[in-house]
Amino acid sequence: MDAFTTHTGVGVPLRRSNVDTDQIIPAVYLKRVTRDGFEDGLFSAWRNDPTFVLNDPSYSGGSVLVAGPDFGTGSSREHAVWALQNYGFRVVISARFADIFRGNSGKAGLLAAQVDEKVVQRLWDYLADQPGASITVDLETRTVRAGEGPDAIEDSFDIDDYTRWRLLEGLDDIGITLGHADDIDSYESTRPSWKPATIKS
Amino acid sequence: MGRTLSEKVWDEHVVRSSEGEPDLLYIDLHLIHEVTSPQAFDGLRLNGRTVRRPDLTLATEDHNVPTLDWDKPIADPVSKTQVDTLRKNAADFGVRLHPLGDVEQGIVHVVGPQLGLTQPGMTIVCGDSHTSTHGAFGAIAFGIGTSEVEHVLATQTLMQAKPKTMAVTIDNSLPEGVTAKDMVLSLIAHTGTGGGQGYIVEYRGQAIEELSMEGRMTVCNMSIEWGAKAGLIAPDQTTFDYIEGRPEAPSGAEWDAAVAHWKSLVTDPDAVFDKEIVLDASEMTPFVTWGTNPGQGVPLGASVPFPEQYENAEDRIAAEKALEYMGLEAGTPMREVKVDTVFVGSCTNGRIEDLRLAAEIIEGHTVDADTRLLVVPGSVRVRLQAQEEGLDKIFIAAGAEWRGAGCSMCLGMNPDTLEPGERSASTSNRNFEGRQGKGGRTHLVSIPVAAATAIRGTLSSPADLTPATTGSN
């Protein structure tokens, strides 16, 4: 996984709450056995609507999605994170993320930045005023910044310490855990014999 | 201070705990299906890693598979590739697989409990959000993404921050004809889709204790629909009776040791939950959704809500968008909503008890001429059991389609889908836009509502039916 420190990119306002993972990528697109190519399914139903924000050329090349609360609810499909990444998004900003989506983002290297609802509203207003404007997301300082002068937006975002550290370092979880193989061995030696097994020894 | 049930199960699985880091949690059972696993196995190959515990791993094919012609090669070449990939991965890494055509094949969350692999006090994960189903046995069970699937394959552990705890107490008894599904839909309408976020929920109270294992699975299954990390129910005699004698259940002295331990898996009287919700089961009625998330529901006797009645602007906008998508007028009585297709099945309501209840209501009636009824058993075993009991004949005589086992119309990933604009009453778990097929409109319902709706063609409960004309007794 590539390390993530700070990112500046075009902000895309997605003025919807409860964006579930079936909207991010419908099941019919989940049949690939690779991790790439999922951008064609991203918000596929909504992209048929010419007024949908991703069809607005002002936001082309967008890489920071600003969405309503409860983003990523529903299915556990990590394909939702891959679809956003494959399309070019590096960051999603929302007031509330579904647990599994947030977890998947952290593993795959997409930054899920949780901010106060008022910050989302200010970013939406700002992007409506200045379509194509950039947002900076600084993981070192946990800060979201946009605009200049007296109306500039600067606020903090939440992300748990451990995920922040892993993203900053670009670390692979499995490698870290395999470093604790002795602990796993010793735990296994204490498991009761009546616990079920799928294959009998 | 005492501990809650979920804290006890959690603590028993902590391999390693360190300040400022998530706990390293041991996983007792890892369930796998074709959709969320291929990239994980690829990751293992790329890094030269193996599956640490194939003997704690089980794979089956469910999301992609057709429910007709299951004895022929899968027609959709992309689905076939995904299923073939699972078969190759299972063979290469020594994982037990129940493929299409096998007597143990079915929806992964129906197969685990049915085999007796799902037991109290376990940690169970799967790359599927409805893994919460297994919580009905007093297990901590939750859905994970593909990166985590790879992590579990390689290490049999997961890094997890300990969630907060919540108690949902459902007092009193459910009225006659009101089911576990109505209970959980009422709960989600009460909490909203984000109400459980960050919590492991313990369902308790008289109405929960009175549920069968099937009913408990229905409730726990939909924990994810209100955002909970997991949902679980303390094991009791109902649980032990369900497990005893199943193929992978312990027996003899091992059974006694297991039950002795399982009996300790209850929340201590002095334990404190971070949050509590109390609902009264006796006030619950058949409950249906009108919108495009599982929290947008009302009693069947109510009408489609007016967006203006929502104080919160976001809820109002969401309601407006949902009504537009669903093609519904505010103020329309739910009972006047006409449906095209009724789907009975899924990991929420595709078990034998569900099919028995549906057959009991449908027997002697005919499916409405303009309505299609699809009955899809959750597993091959459920299908065979239903056939042994003659339920298939009741469904077929009424004009229903009797299908093979799989996820079917729950998710629009296999040939069973809605057409654009088509409306369903569905016993599944999600009414998201396009969930059952692009442009499809879904109303989530219980088994009795599904059965009565199939007969009348409009959203109905069994109380709306005129007595059957041709009973079979």
Interface residues (C-beta under 8 A of the other chain):
Chain A: R16 S17 N18 D20 D22 Q23 P26 A27 V28 L30 K31 R32 V33 T34 R35 A45 G68 P69 D70 T73 G74 S75 S76 R77 E78 H79 V81 R96 A98 D99 I100 G103 N104 K107 A108 D160 D161 Y162 D173 I174 I176 T177 L178 H180 A181 D183 I184 Y187 E188 R191 P192 S193 W194 K195 P196 A197 T198 I199 K200 S201
Chain B: V15 R16 G20 E21 P22 L24 Y26 D28 L29 V35 T36 P38 Q39 D42 G43 N47 R49 R52 P54 D55 L56 T57 L58 H63 N64 D76 V78 S79 T81 Q82 T85 G94 R96 G116 L117 Q119 M122 G127 D128 S129 T131 F142 G143 I144 G145 T146 S147 E148 E150 H151 A154 T155 Q156 T157 M159 A161 T193 G194 Q197 G198 I224 E225 G227 K229 E248 A249 P250 E254 W255 A257 A258 H261 N293 E314 I317 A318 K321 L411 G412 M413 R430 F432 E433 G434 R435 K438 G439
